[in-house]
């Protein structure tokens, strides 16, 4: 059954009603009466009626029209069990410039609804000329002013996107940057490119593919003239990528290595070229235009594509299969990580965080445990949402098991209440303090417990590996949460205090800092290390220094780091302290893939010395006087800041010489309580 949420309206092709003469006269009369005030009046704002059933959603019928004509829609309530066919839109409310104001008006059942410019653009490009299109669009189909409805509909998102016939991913309009069209073999006309069936791979005697298309066979004079004009670089990239994806699929289908595709290799070379000081090219510019779009950064879109029957990327009128792009990413990850492949992966920018999150989500099943849940939330911290609550609610639809860790969505709760509920639930179910690793923050949020991760902020510090350190040996966590959820009491041992901390410009420790700033941070850390006359463990100061800089692991997360890392450190330090220019140091880092700084350095962790003469890699928010503690059940130490009657959590750290339990007491009675707020 379909129930209209305003006046009766079915999401189908509307019929033109028969008009009687009386009706015409009545309308003319109405026009005459209103002519004097027509300029002062406008349609009233659409009023949403409450949904009648727990499984109800609204669908919109997008009426046909030309691109420039006003948008008209109709809304209708449907039940999930009725299986009405529709497509679901995946997009961002904001434009690429950040404009998310609801400044665009569309007509809905005779009334008006205000939407963002990006939502309006998506509807214009999706609108058909002669047929209705039935869609689900969150900004329109959910009453955004009703927090209770919003919370309930969030719980249905997995169902909404999984039941859609397809998910349409709106990336925005094509780039205004123009480039030279591709050669004949890569740029057949639009009709050819929109159909994979015209792609005819033909294997050469050498085993490589000579990829031909029907487009090459039907090129005529008019088509050739098209090569004289310029095209958007995003269009050039998408057309090329579709052909490359078809070629790699074909190679895989006949048992050959997909990465041997000539088009795959060409894309690899052209995308990596600018990072190796070679040249920029239209394919690279188009690629970058696509991967930095805001859509990749949105937290909600992960579940929207994970549960989709099919997902299609749209940029203006160009389309591309989402799974083709994901498969290309997985090919890169699973291939030998040579220099160019590494450069391409690094160049994915925010899209890599999205693709990593999707990879995790697709691996989920109903055996989801605390570690995978925590890893999921950690990866999602790189993604954004307009409402900080959605950094939690946005992962709800990834797995049924997640519901055991996340409270029922309630947009009437504060961010701190929801984040604390999740942290407490995780502590109780996991019986571990693993969540503290995520709690380090750069800013003090008023009335927010320091032991509760603020999930909408990026992590301050990245420890390279987990589960290999044994700072607290094999002890179990001992903790309690206060009744008001403000205080976490944990048992542990006070080990040392930070005595000296030399920070460079804070920009040196940011997650996306410029290379010239990082160099200042590395130099400051090396100066700190070499200021020690000797080391408490009896090791050479140089060895303690380089092992602390990389948390005693290599770029492949192998612990402990081999002596070869020490050898590369000496060469790296020599260059760092010489008169070599910043550009030359950076070029060396990029070209020497096994060099010390390439993957081993933890750039977000400056070095300090402790009162007992140890070297420690700490969060850049640490201060002189902060305590270094070993908490029962945790594999690495933590920096705590003492206040009048409690501590504040600063973050995890690495202290060379105690990471294998050397400083943890044999007798647990020697442990003391720490109250963290």
C-alpha positions in Angstrom: 0.0 0.0 0.0 1.2 3.5 -0.8 0.2 6.3 1.5 0.7 9.9 0.4 2.3 12.1 3.0 0.6 15.2 1.6 -2.2 15.1 -1.0 -2.7 11.7 -2.7 0.1 11.2 -5.2 1.6 8.0 -6.7 5.2 7.9 -7.7 4.3 7.2 -11.3 3.7 9.1 -14.5 1.0 11.7 -13.7 -2.0 12.0 -16.0 -3.3 15.3 -17.3 -6.8 15.7 -15.9 -9.7 16.7 -18.2 -10.6 20.4 -17.7 -14.3 21.5 -17.9 -15.3 25.0 -19.0 -16.4 25.8 -15.5 -13.1 24.7 -14.2 -11.3 26.9 -16.6 -13.5 29.9 -15.7 -12.9 29.3 -12.0 -9.1 29.2 -12.5 -9.3 32.5 -14.5 -11.2 34.0 -11.8 -8.7 32.9 -9.2 -5.9 34.3 -11.3 -7.6 37.7 -11.5 -8.2 37.9 -7.8 -4.6 37.0 -7.1 -2.9 39.0 -9.8 -2.4 42.0 -7.5 -0.5 39.9 -4.9 1.1 37.2 -7.0 4.5 38.7 -6.7 4.1 38.8 -2.9 3.0 35.2 -2.4 4.7 31.9 -2.9 3.9 28.2 -2.4 3.7 27.3 1.3 6.4 25.1 2.8 5.7 21.4 2.5 4.3 19.9 5.6 5.4 16.4 6.5 2.8 14.0 7.9 4.1 11.4 10.4 4.9 8.0 9.0 2.3 5.4 9.9 4.4 2.3 10.3 7.8 1.3 11.8 9.0 0.1 8.4 7.7 3.1 6.4 9.8 5.3 4.3 9.0 8.1 1.8 9.8 7.8 -1.9 9.8 10.7 -4.3 8.7 10.7 -7.9 10.9 13.0 -9.9 8.7 14.3 -12.7 10.2 14.6 -16.2 11.6 17.8 -17.7 14.4 19.5 -19.4 17.6 20.3 -17.5 16.7 24.0 -16.9 13.0 23.7 -16.1 11.9 23.9 -12.4 12.1 20.6 -10.5 8.8 19.1 -9.5 8.4 16.0 -7.3 5.7 14.1 -5.4 6.3 12.3 -2.1 4.5 9.1 -1.0 4.8 6.8 2.0 5.6 3.1 1.3 6.3 0.2 3.5 9.5 -1.9 3.1 7.5 -5.1 2.8 5.8 -3.8 -0.3 9.0 -3.9 -2.4 8.4 -0.8 -4.5 11.2 -0.3 -7.0 13.3 2.8 -6.5 16.9 4.0 -6.8 18.7 5.5 -3.8 20.9 8.7 -4.1 24.3 8.8 -2.4 25.7 12.3 -2.3 26.9 15.1 0.0 24.7 18.0 1.0 27.5 20.5 0.4 29.0 21.6 -2.8 32.7 21.2 -3.4 33.2 24.8 -2.0 31.5 23.8 1.2 28.2 25.6 0.6 25.5 23.5 2.3 22.8 26.2 2.7 19.4 25.1 1.7 19.1 27.8 -1.0 17.4 25.9 -3.8 13.6 25.5 -4.0 11.8 22.5 -5.6 8.1 22.0 -5.9 6.6 19.1 -4.0 2.9 18.3 -4.4 2.1 22.0 -4.8 4.3 23.1 -1.9 7.9 24.0 -1.7 10.9 22.2 -0.2 14.3 23.9 0.3 17.3 21.8 -0.5 21.0 22.4 -1.0 22.4 23.4 -4.3 24.2 20.1 -4.7 21.0 18.1 -4.1 19.2 20.3 -6.7 22.0 19.7 -9.2 21.9 15.9 -8.7 18.1 15.9 -9.3 18.6 17.9 -12.5 21.1 15.5 -13.9 19.1 12.5 -12.8 15.8 13.8 -14.2 14.5 12.1 -17.4 13.0 13.9 -20.3 9.9 11.8 -20.7 9.5 9.4 -17.7 9.2 9.6 -13.9 12.2 8.5 -11.9 11.4 7.1 -8.4 14.2 7.9 -5.9 15.0 7.9 -2.2 16.9 11.1 -1.2 17.6 11.6 2.5 17.2 15.4 2.6 13.8 15.1 1.1 12.4 11.8 2.2 13.2 12.3 5.8 11.7 15.1 7.9 14.9 16.7 8.9 13.2 18.8 11.5 11.9 15.8 13.4 14.7 14.3 15.5 12.6 11.3 16.5 11.9 10.5 12.9 15.5 11.0 11.9 16.7 8.7 14.6 14.3 6.0 13.6 15.0 6.3 9.9 18.8 6.0 10.6 18.1 2.5 11.9 16.5 1.7 8.5 19.3 3.0 6.3 20.8 -0.4 5.7 17.5 -1.7 4.5 16.8 1.4 2.4 20.1 1.1 0.4 20.1 -2.7 0.2 16.6 -2.8 -1.2 17.1 -0.1 -3.8 17.5 -1.4 -7.4 20.7 0.6 -7.6 22.6 3.3 -5.7 23.4 6.5 -7.7 26.6 8.2 -6.4 26.6 11.9 -7.3 30.1 13.3 -7.3 29.1 16.6 -8.7 29.6 18.4 -12.0 32.6 17.8 -14.3 35.8 19.7 -13.6 36.0 23.1 -15.3 39.7 22.3 -16.2 39.9 21.4 -19.8 42.3 18.9 -21.4 43.2 17.4 -24.7 41.0 14.5 -25.8 42.5 11.1 -25.7 43.8 9.2 -28.8 41.3 7.3 -30.9 41.7 4.0 -29.1 40.7 5.6 -25.8 38.0 8.1 -26.8 35.2 6.7 -28.8 32.0 8.5 -28.8 29.8 8.7 -25.7 27.4 5.9 -26.9 30.3 3.5 -27.3 31.7 4.4 -23.9 28.4 3.8 -22.1 28.2 0.2 -23.2 30.7 -2.4 -22.1 29.3 -4.7 -24.8 31.1 -2.9 -27.5 34.5 -3.5 -26.0 36.2 -6.2 -28.0 39.5 -7.4 -26.4 41.7 -9.2 -28.9 44.7 -11.1 -27.6 47.9 -10.6 -29.6 50.4 -13.4 -30.1 52.5 -12.0 -27.2 49.6 -12.4 -24.8 48.9 -8.7 -24.3 45.6 -7.3 -25.3 45.0 -5.0 -28.3 41.9 -3.4 -27.0 39.6 -2.4 -29.8 36.1 -1.0 -29.7 33.2 -0.6 -32.0 33.9 3.1 -31.6 37.0 2.7 -33.6 35.1 1.0 -36.4 32.4 3.7 -36.7 34.6 6.8 -36.4 33.6 9.2 -39.2 34.5 12.6 -40.2 32.2 14.2 -37.7 33.6 12.1 -34.9 37.1 13.0 -35.9 36.3 16.7 -35.7 35.3 16.1 -32.1 39.0 15.5 -31.3 39.7 19.2 -32.1 37.8 20.4 -29.1 38.8 20.2 -25.4 37.0 18.1 -22.8 36.9 18.3 -19.0 39.8 16.4 -17.4 37.4 14.5 -15.2 35.6 13.3 -18.3 38.9 12.3 -19.9 39.8 10.2 -16.8 36.4 8.5 -16.4 36.3 7.5 -20.1 39.8 6.1 -19.9 39.1 4.3 -16.6 36.1 2.5 -18.0 38.1 1.1 -20.8 40.9 0.1 -18.5 38.4 -1.6 -16.1 36.9 -3.6 -19.0 40.4 -4.6 -20.1 41.4 -5.8 -16.6 38.1 -7.7 -16.2 38.8 -9.5 -19.5 42.3 -10.5 -18.6 41.1 -11.8 -15.3 38.4 -13.8 -17.0 41.0 -15.7 -19.1 43.2 -16.3 -16.2 45.8 -13.6 -16.9 47.2 -11.0 -14.5 44.9 -8.0 -14.6 47.8 -5.7 -13.7 49.5 -6.7 -17.0 46.9 -4.6 -18.8 48.6 -1.9 -20.9 45.9 0.6 -19.8 46.4 -0.3 -16.2 50.2 0.3 -16.5 49.6 3.6 -18.4 47.3 4.9 -15.7 49.9 3.9 -13.1 52.7 5.8 -14.9 50.6 8.9 -15.6 49.2 9.2 -12.1 52.5 8.7 -10.4 54.5 11.0 -12.8 53.9 14.4 -11.1 55.0 12.9 -7.7 58.3 11.9 -9.3 59.0 15.4 -10.6 58.3 14.3 -14.2 55.2 16.0 -15.6 51.5 16.7 -15.1 49.1 15.3 -17.6 45.4 15.4 -18.3 44.8 11.9 -17.0 46.5 12.8 -13.7 44.5 16.0 -13.4 41.2 14.2 -14.0 42.1 11.5 -11.6 42.9 14.0 -8.8 39.7 15.9 -9.6 37.7 12.7 -8.9 39.5 11.4 -5.8 39.4 14.7 -3.8 35.7 15.1 -4.2 33.8 15.6 -0.9 31.7 12.5 -1.4 34.7 10.2 -0.5 35.0 11.9 2.9 31.4 11.4 3.9 30.9 8.8 6.6 27.4 7.7 5.5 28.4 6.7 2.0 30.4 3.7 3.2 27.3 1.7 4.2 25.4 3.1 1.2 27.8 1.4 -1.2 28.6 -1.7 0.9 25.0 -2.9 1.0 24.1 -1.8 -2.6 23.0 -4.3 -5.2 24.9 -2.0 -7.7 26.5 1.4 -7.4 27.2 3.9 -10.1 29.5 6.9 -9.9 28.1 10.0 -11.7 30.0 13.1 -12.6 27.8 15.4 -14.7 26.6 12.9 -17.3 29.7 10.6 -17.2 29.2 7.3 -15.3 31.5 4.7 -13.9 30.9 1.4 -12.0 31.9 1.9 -8.4 33.0 -1.7 -8.0 35.4 -1.2 -10.9 37.1 1.6 -9.0 37.2 -0.5 -5.8 38.7 -3.4 -7.7 41.4 -1.2 -9.1 42.3 -0.1 -5.6 42.5 -3.7 -4.4 44.7 -4.5 -7.4 47.1 -1.8 -6.3 47.1 -2.9 -2.7 47.7 -6.6 -3.6 50.4 -5.9 -6.3 54.1 -5.5 -5.5 54.4 -2.2 -3.8 57.0 -0.7 -6.1 57.7 3.0 -6.2 54.9 4.0 -8.6 52.3 1.9 -7.0 53.1 3.4 -3.6 52.9 6.9 -5.1 49.5 6.2 -6.6 48.1 4.8 -3.3 49.5 7.8 -1.4 47.9 10.1 -4.0 44.4 8.7 -3.3 44.0 11.3 -0.5 40.7 11.1 1.3 39.5 8.4 -1.2 41.9 6.0 0.4 40.3 6.3 3.8 36.9 5.7 2.2 38.2 2.6 0.3 39.9 1.3 3.5 36.7 1.7 5.4 34.8 -0.2 2.7 37.4 -3.0 2.7 36.8 -3.4 6.4 33.0 -3.2 6.1 32.9 -5.9 3.4 34.9 -8.2 5.6 32.4 -7.9 8.4 30.1 -10.7 9.4 28.0 -11.5 12.4 31.1 -12.6 14.3 32.2 -9.0 14.7 34.1 -8.6 17.9 35.5 -5.7 19.9 38.8 -5.4 18.1 37.2 -5.2 14.7 34.6 -2.8 15.9 37.3 -0.5 17.4 39.3 -0.7 14.2 36.2 0.2 12.2 35.5 3.3 14.3 39.2 4.2 14.1 39.2 4.1 10.3 36.0 6.1 10.2 37.6 8.9 12.2 39.1 10.1 8.9 35.6 10.5 7.4 33.3 13.4 8.1 29.7 14.1 8.9 27.8 17.4 9.4 26.6 16.1 12.7 29.3 14.6 15.1 26.7 12.0 16.3 26.8 10.4 12.8 30.4 9.4 13.4 28.7 6.7 15.5 25.3 6.3 14.0 26.8 6.2 10.5 28.4 2.8 11.1 25.2 1.3 12.5 24.1 -0.3 9.3 27.4 -2.1 8.5 26.7 -5.1 10.7 23.9 -6.4 12.9 26.5 -7.2 15.5 27.5 -3.5 15.8 24.2 -2.8 17.4 25.5 -4.4 20.6 28.1 -1.7 20.8 26.1 1.3 19.7 23.1 2.8 21.5 19.8 3.2 19.6 20.2 6.4 17.5 18.9 9.4 19.5 19.5 12.8 18.1 18.2 14.5 21.2 21.3 13.3 23.1 24.5 15.3 23.3 27.7 14.2 21.5 29.4 13.6 24.8 26.5 11.4 26.0 26.6 9.2 22.9 30.4 8.9 22.7 30.5 8.1 26.4 27.8 5.4 26.0 29.8 3.8 23.3 33.1 3.9 25.2 31.5 2.5 28.3 29.8 -0.3 26.4 33.1 -1.2 24.7 35.0 -1.3 28.0 32.4 -3.6 29.6 32.1 -6.0 26.6 35.7 -6.2 25.7 37.1 -6.1 29.3 40.0 -4.2 27.9 41.4 -0.7 27.8 42.1 -0.8 24.1 39.8 2.2 23.5 42.1 4.5 25.4 44.5 4.4 22.4 41.8 6.2 20.4 41.1 8.8 23.1 44.1 11.2 22.6 42.9 14.6 21.4 44.4 17.9 20.3 41.7 20.0 21.9 40.1 20.1 25.3 36.3 19.6 24.9 34.4 21.1 27.8 32.8 18.5 30.1 34.0 15.7 27.8 35.9 12.9 29.7 39.5 12.6 28.4 39.2 8.8 28.3 36.3 8.9 25.9 37.4 9.2 22.2 36.0 12.2 20.4 35.3 10.3 17.2 34.7 13.3 15.0 38.3 14.4 15.5 41.3 12.7 13.8 43.7 10.7 15.9 46.6 12.7 17.4 49.1 9.9 17.3 49.6 6.7 15.3 51.4 3.8 16.8 52.5 1.6 14.0 51.6 -1.8 15.4 49.4 -3.3 18.0 49.5 -6.6 20.0 53.3 -7.0 19.9 54.3 -4.9 22.8 54.1 -6.4 26.3 54.6 -3.4 28.5 52.2 -4.8 31.1 53.2 -8.3 30.3 50.1 -10.6 30.2 48.1 -8.8 32.9 44.4 -8.1 32.6 42.8 -4.7 32.7 41.5 -3.6 36.1 39.0 -0.7 35.8 35.7 0.8 36.9 33.5 3.6 35.5 31.8 6.0 37.9 28.0 6.1 38.1 27.9 9.5 36.4 30.1 8.2 33.5 32.6 11.0 34.1 35.5 9.1 35.7 37.4 6.0 34.7 39.5 4.4 37.5 42.3 2.1 36.3 45.1 0.3 38.0 48.7 0.7 36.9 52.1 1.8 37.8 53.7 5.2 37.7 57.0 4.8 35.7 58.5 8.2 35.0 57.9 11.8 34.2 58.7 13.9 31.1 61.7 16.0 32.0 62.7 17.6 28.6 60.6 18.0 25.5 61.8 20.0 22.6 59.1 20.7 20.1 59.5 22.2 16.6 56.8 24.1 14.9 53.6 22.2 15.8 52.9 21.9 12.0 55.8 19.4 12.0 53.6 16.8 13.8 50.3 17.2 12.0 49.0 14.2 10.1 49.3 16.0 6.7 52.2 18.2 7.4 54.5 19.6 4.7 57.8 17.9 4.3 59.8 21.0 5.3 57.9 21.1 8.6 58.5 17.4 9.2 62.2 17.9 8.8 62.2 20.4 11.6 60.4 17.9 13.8 62.9 15.1 13.0 65.9 17.3 13.7 64.4 18.4 17.0 63.9 14.7 18.0 67.4 13.7 16.9 68.9 16.6 19.0 66.9 15.4 21.9 68.1 11.8 21.6 71.8 12.7 21.1 71.7 15.0 24.2 71.8 11.8 26.4 75.3 10.8 27.5 74.3 7.2 27.8 71.2 5.0 27.9 69.8 3.1 30.9 69.6 -0.2 29.1 73.3 -0.2 28.2 72.5 0.2 24.5 74.3 2.9 22.4 72.4 6.2 22.4 72.2 6.1 18.6 70.4 2.7 18.6 68.0 3.8 21.3 67.3 6.9 19.2 66.5 5.3 15.9 64.4 2.5 17.5 62.4 5.1 19.4 61.8 7.2 16.3 60.2 4.2 14.5 58.7 2.6 17.6 61.1 -0.2 17.0 59.4 -1.5 13.9 59.9 -1.2 10.1 57.6 0.0 7.3 56.1 -3.5 7.2 55.2 -3.3 10.9 57.7 -6.0 11.8 58.9 -5.9 15.4 61.6 -5.5 16.6 63.2 -3.6 13.7 66.2 -5.2 12.1 69.7 -3.8 12.2 69.3 -2.8 8.5 67.0 0.0 9.7 69.8 1.3 11.8 72.1 1.3 8.8 69.7 3.3 6.8 69.1 5.7 9.7 72.8 6.6 9.7 72.6 7.6 6.0 69.4 9.4 6.6 70.7 11.3 9.5 73.8 12.3 7.6 71.6 13.8 4.8 69.2 15.4 7.4 72.1 17.3 9.0 73.9 18.2 5.8 73.3 21.2 3.5 71.1 19.2 1.2 68.0 21.1 0.2 64.6 20.1 1.4 63.6 19.2 -2.2 66.5 16.8 -2.5 65.8 15.2 0.9 62.2 14.7 -0.2 63.2 13.3 -3.5 65.5 10.8 -1.8 62.7 9.7 0.5 60.4 9.0 -2.5 62.9 7.2 -4.6 64.5 5.1 -1.9 61.5 3.0 -0.9 63.5 1.0 1.7 65.1 4.1 3.3 64.5 4.8 7.0 62.1 7.7 6.7 59.9 6.2 4.0 57.6 4.2 6.1 59.2 3.7 9.5 59.2 7.2 11.0 56.2 8.1 13.2 56.1 11.8 12.3 53.3 12.6 14.8 55.4 11.6 17.8 58.1 14.0 19.0 60.8 12.6 21.3 61.3 13.5 25.0 63.7 12.5 27.7 62.4 11.3 31.1 63.6 12.0 34.7 65.3 8.5 34.7 67.1 9.1 31.3 64.8 7.2 29.0 63.8 8.2 25.5 60.1 8.3 24.7 58.0 9.0 21.6 55.0 10.9 22.9 51.9 12.8 21.6 52.8 16.3 20.5 50.3 17.5 23.0 52.4 16.2 25.9 54.1 18.6 28.3 57.0 18.6 30.7 55.8 17.2 34.0 53.3 14.7 32.4 53.5 11.2 33.9 54.4 8.1 32.0 52.3 5.2 33.3 52.0 1.5 32.7 48.3 0.4 32.9 47.4 -3.2 33.6 46.2 -4.9 30.5 47.6 -2.5 28.0 50.5 -3.3 25.6 52.1 0.2 25.6 52.4 3.0 28.2 50.3 6.1 28.4 51.0 9.7 29.1 48.7 11.1 31.9 48.5 14.8 33.0 48.1 15.3 36.7 45.6 17.8 37.9 44.3 18.6 41.4 42.5 15.4 42.2 42.6 13.3 39.0 44.5 12.8 35.7 43.7 13.6 32.1 44.6 11.2 29.4 47.1 12.7 26.9 47.7 9.6 24.8 49.8 6.4 24.1 53.6 6.5 23.9 56.6 4.4 23.3 59.4 4.2 25.9 62.5 2.4 24.7 63.6 -0.2 27.2 60.3 -1.0 28.9 58.1 -2.3 26.0 58.6 -6.0 26.9 57.5 -5.7 30.5 60.8 -4.7 32.1 59.2 -2.1 34.3 56.0 -3.9 35.2 55.9 -5.4 38.8 55.7 -9.1 39.5 53.4 -8.4 42.4 50.1 -6.8 41.3 49.5 -5.5 44.8 52.1 -2.9 43.9 49.7 -1.3 41.4 47.9 1.9 42.3 44.6 3.4 41.2 44.5 6.3 38.7 41.4 8.4 38.3 41.1 9.7 34.8 38.5 12.3 33.9 
